[in-house]
Amino acid sequence: MTFEQEFLKDLEEWLSMQLMVNQVAMTESQKEFEASQDERAKDAIIRYESRLDAYQFLQGKLDNYKNGKSFHDLPDGLFGTRNY
């Protein structure tokens, strides 16, 4: 495995871990906010959601690379979908 391939593999694993950790943290922050109405938990939800968006963006760029697309191409199925 070349250095570049190993780097991309490690980056992909790291991104997957960050997505999982931030998703769990956001879910727990939501539970805390619902239970206590603590504004700090509400702020944490926003921070974790922002991080998730950023990591998902990077993951989409890696998917583009794997599929032989340009860095600036949009991921498949982006238009016409809504995530709430």
C-alpha positions in Angstrom: 0.0 0.0 0.0 1.4 3.4 -1.0 1.7 6.2 1.5 -1.2 8.1 -0.2 -3.4 5.0 0.0 -2.6 4.5 3.6 -3.3 8.1 4.4 -6.7 8.0 2.7 -7.6 4.8 4.5 -6.6 6.3 7.8 -8.5 9.6 7.1 -11.6 7.6 6.1 -11.5 5.7 9.4 -10.9 8.8 11.4 -13.9 10.5 9.7 -16.1 7.6 10.4 -15.1 7.7 14.1 -15.7 11.4 14.3 -19.1 11.0 12.8 -20.1 8.3 15.3 -18.7 10.2 18.3 -20.4 13.5 17.4 -23.7 11.8 16.6 -23.7 10.1 20.0 -22.7 13.3 21.7 -25.4 15.3 19.9 -28.1 12.7 20.8 -27.0 12.8 24.5 -27.0 16.6 24.5 -30.6 16.5 23.1 -31.6 14.2 25.9 -30.0 16.4 28.5 -31.7 19.5 27.0 -35.1 17.8 26.9 -34.7 16.7 30.5 -33.3 19.9 32.1 -33.8 22.7 29.5 -30.2 23.6 30.2 -29.0 26.2 27.7 -25.5 24.7 27.7 -26.9 21.5 26.4 -28.7 23.4 23.6 -25.4 25.1 22.7 -23.7 21.7 22.6 -26.3 20.3 20.2 -25.5 23.1 17.8 -21.8 22.6 18.1 -22.1 18.8 17.5 -24.5 19.3 14.6 -22.1 21.7 13.0 -19.2 19.3 13.3 -21.3 16.5 11.9 -22.1 18.6 8.8 -18.4 19.4 8.3 -17.4 15.7 8.7 -20.2 14.6 6.3 -19.0 17.2 3.8 -15.4 15.8 4.0 -16.7 12.3 3.7 -18.6 13.3 0.5 -15.3 14.6 -0.9 -13.6 11.3 -0.2 -16.5 9.5 -1.9 -16.0 11.7 -4.9 -12.3 10.8 -5.0 -13.1 7.1 -4.8 -15.6 7.4 -7.7 -13.2 9.3 -9.9 -15.0 12.6 -9.6 -13.6 16.1 -9.3 -13.2 17.7 -5.9 -15.8 20.3 -6.7 -18.5 17.8 -8.0 -21.5 17.5 -5.8 -22.2 14.1 -4.2 -24.8 11.9 -6.0 -28.4 12.5 -4.8 -27.7 15.8 -3.2 -30.4 17.7 -5.0 -34.0 16.7 -4.2 -33.2 15.5 -0.7 -33.9 17.2 2.5 -32.4 16.3 5.9 -34.1 17.6 9.0 
